[in-house]
Amino acid sequence: MALLAQHHIAIQDGPALCLQILTGALTTPEDNTGRFASYAITLQDLSAFSSAKSAREESKMARRKPRRPFKPAASSQLRWPQVR
């Protein structure tokens, strides 16, 4: 729990972190028999998870359209400053 707080990873992301660790272990060709009898999350696990999460967030921001500034309708009582 302290490592999650230290690396600014939300508690809700814990199951996703565990799933990433398990799928990574099961896709390696080495013998996995008895590997997870006892396991502690390491700094490498956290750094891999946080880098993957930041890459997903960056790609999401890149796909996002920029917002146009708010401009009231001509019939609105709110007056926009006149630029000359």
C-alpha positions, -999 to +999 in steps of 0.1 A: +000+000+000+028+024+008+044+018-026+011+025-044+008+058-025+044+067-031+041+063-068+006+080-070-012+049-081-049+048-070-061+018-049-087+012-077-059+005-101-046-024-078-066-051-096-054-039-130-018-040-117-022-075-104-038-086-138-008-071-156+016-090-134-002-123-138-006-120-176+031-110-179+041-140-159+019-164-179+031-152-213+068-159-205+081-192-218+099-200-185+086-226-161+060-208-139+052-237-116+050-225-080+061-190-089+031-173-072+029-192-040+039-159-024+045-127-043+052-091-034+048-062-058+082-048-067+093-014-079+097-028-114+061-038-114+050-004-104+072+014-129+060-008-157+024-002-147+027+036-143+046+040-176+019+020-194-008+041-178+009+073-187+012+062-223-025+054-224-033+088-210-010+106-234-026+088-264-060+097-251-051+134-248-036+133-283-069+121-298-089+147-280-101+177-300-092+211-287-122+230-273-133+263-288-136+292-264-171+300-252-188+327-271-224+337-261-251+338-287-260+371-303-294+372-285-278+366-251-277+393-225-241+384-217-219+408-236-186+397-251-159+424-251-156+442-284-122+439-301-112+465-326 
